[in-house]
Amino acid sequence: MAFERGDIVAFPRIGYTHYGIYVGRGKIIHFDGSKDQKGADATVRIGDLHKVPGSSRKYICNKLDKDYKPFSPTKIVSNAESMLGYSKYNIIGNNCEHFAMWCRYGNAISEQSRNFVGALILTVFMIIMCLVFVYIKRHILGGKKMPKIFKSSRRDDILIK
């Protein structure tokens, strides 16, 4: 697979995907949160494409090219280089996917964050509904069986001979 300057490179991991910008000559600029960075928070750094921590597979992921016009390779690399040393990483609002999408398209977008927040909202809603159900059962119905809302069409009291 031949990477070109300005490509978004994706590194699939367990539970998420890491992203960076290929800048040429086997180098990538990305949010680097590796532990060998002397305890620093995740920071935008330049590194060797083949030595990105935790990576084994990698692929070109210019997935929004059909929705957004990408900048020129020179502008994409310039955007990435302008962020070197930046360290205001936030997993929900400013992560490696936001960084890569901003460099290439000018829009800091993260489908992973959007999906995570959506799943979190759904989970919280389901927990609240369960708590409401338990409250109704214990405090309003006094632990009695829940009333049947619909009558059954089945009649156990009639025997057909």
Summary of the structure (lengths in Angstrom):
residues: 161
radius of gyration: 25.6
end to end distance: 75.6
largest distance: 86.7
contacts: 394
relative contact order: 0.15
helix: 33%
strand: 18%
